[in-house]
Amino acid sequence: MSNIFSMRSFLAAHLLFAEVAVAALLSGPAPPSSLRATHPFMKALRAPHPFMKASPYERSITLTKPLGINLEEMEGGGVRIEALMEGGSAASSGLDIAPGDVLLRVGDTDVAALEFDSIMDLLVTAPPTLSLTVGDGLDRLDITPNLANRLKPEDAVTADLVVRAAVREVRRCVGSNDELRGTLGDLQRVEILLGAGLRPDGACLVRFFAIFSTGGSSTYSCNVSATGIRDKDGSIVISALSCAKDEGWGRTIDLKREG
């Protein structure tokens, strides 16, 4: 862990722009800074991008009861999806919902800051078929300076989407497999995006550090590699996914292999 934090301190001192490219595209201009304002890369990021018709941080899904979702109360309000239960529509639907997602809306009602009991009341009294809006719960992604300088804005958007889709896929794989849950544990957060690139076929390869927890306060860093490609509907499909513990493990776990 000390290596990760020292690396983050170094990056914090040297990053020309701390926000990853997609954050600038989605959330408007970065906080005021003469350096950020004049950097040509940041100017390019503020231009509208044709892919970004809706925020990738939020997904709306339609489910039928029983939902089969275990919810966990979050500090400060709101709930997080703790697990998808076998037999529920969330697990069997094949839709883009995963453990670790944060529940943002039930129908048209904003529940991001509501108390647990109020959210449960809304779900209980909701009709048999209902719409849920969820977010991945990840903050803006840090990115290494050389990668930030090298990526085109549109490639940075794709890389961000692939990282977020990979996180959800890891959480789904771990949540549905007791052995993986004991080996990998829960993916808590993304530490930094280390590498990204697009193949001629349009697939995007990413590599990032993530922090996992194996229960209690025990955490470790893991090198996650993923390959994703944009589907016809704009969503990201993860075709390859692997995790390698940063130190002391000596092996890689392949969660998905291409082909």
Secondary structure, DSSP 8 states (H G I E B T S, - for coil): -HHHHHHHHHHHHH-S--S-HHHHHHH-S-SS-HHHHH-HHHHHHTS--TT-SS-TTEEEEEEESS--EEEEE-TTS-EEEEEE-TTSHHHHS--S--TT-EEEEETTEE-TT--HHHHHHHHHHS-SEEEEEEE-------B-HHHHHHS-HHHHHHHHHHHHHHHHHHHHHHHT-HHHHHHT-EEEEEEEEEEEEE-TTS-EEEEEEEEEESSTT-EEEEEEEEEEEE-TTS-EEEEEEEEEESSS---EEEEE---
